[in-house]
Amino acid sequence: MADDYYEILGVPRDADDATIKKAYRSLAREYHPDRNPGDAAAESRFKELAVAYEVLSDPEKRSNYDRFGAAGVGGAGGQNMGDMFGGGIGDLFDVFFGQGGGSPFGGGAPTDHRAGEDLETVLEVPFESAVFGGELGIDVQTAVGCDSCEGSGCAAGTMPVRCTQCDGAGQVRQVRRSILGQMVSAAPCPGCSATGQQIPDPCTACGGEGRVRDTRTFTVDVPAGVDDGSTLRLTGRGAVGRRGGSTGDLYVHLRVKPHDRFMRDGYDLVDVLPVGIAQAALGAAIDYETLDGNEDMVIKPGTQTGKVMKLRGRGVPHLDGRGRGDLLVKVEVAVPEDLSSEETELLRQFAELRGESVAPEAGFLKKFRSAFK
């Protein structure tokens, strides 16, 4: 095993305690055996890191190491790793990174085992509500407080008692030896499900849970400009926790219904506007319906199919409230299919004036097709 502990941790010889600790934590994560199963080299590297950190994190050992090398710290590199970790190298990793619930670096915050669950649901939103925003109601199957026991979980006239297994702490603790000395880790108490209390006489309505299942209706404030697939978080609208525990959150996934005319492209709206041949050729003023109301749409003479006209500020509002997108109207010149005899004659005259050749009679196409049979 290499003897230069500073080189092993990748820190300078004048590194302070915080730098050494940070370097060790980073490298230990990378080479931990749980992340490198079956990799002997990674396990060996992890052991080197642990020995180096044991020495350099202790002021007295570090001072002796700086003066006399590895011999000055009693040859820490030759210790048995199972003894150093009090039963396995995974224990130290748990302590350092919170997996054992007792991280000395603040990595393992206590868990509220009575907390209510977060819930998810899907809400169908009308197209106009997604554009302009609005309030919509939604029904959710959730856990609510039990009325019979008022959320205590106890039968009438009884009370919870302190858990005898954990003495009301909600956790059971274990003391383990490690390279840092005795380390204390905590785990949820199995006797009371980490609540610290036991229910001798549970409520028959909720079975001691302090909550029952029911349907609740919530109002969802849909902001203007939301798109399909957006998710809204309703804080405190999830399931009620067990026996007075905190309430979870409700996550609402939005599904925007399609519009019969408009399509969304980012913050722009897109529509197709059919216009007649005469309107496209001669121009026209069309009463055009937008989501904001009717507006005059001017078709210039000679407008071709595919022409896109823009109505600024008639699209979707930006979520940050700063302006709106545009409404893009694509012109589609509609060719009439069923012509009266008078319309047909007029079009023939028009084609003659334009010098365009057309079918001489209504049955022309039928005769044309029969010639190739």
Beta strands, then each sheet from edge to edge (+ up, - down):
strand 1: 119-125
strand 2: 134-145
strand 3: 161-162
strand 4: 171-178
strand 5: 181-188
strand 6: 197-198
strand 7: 211-222
strand 8: 231-234
strand 9: 250-256
strand 10: 263-265
strand 11: 268-276
strand 12: 284-290
strand 13: 293-299
strand 14: 308-311
strand 15: 327-334
sheet 1: 1+ 9+ 8-
sheet 2: 2+ 7-
sheet 3: 3+ 6-
sheet 4: 4+ 5-
sheet 5: 10+ 11- 15- 14+
sheet 6: 12+ 13-
end
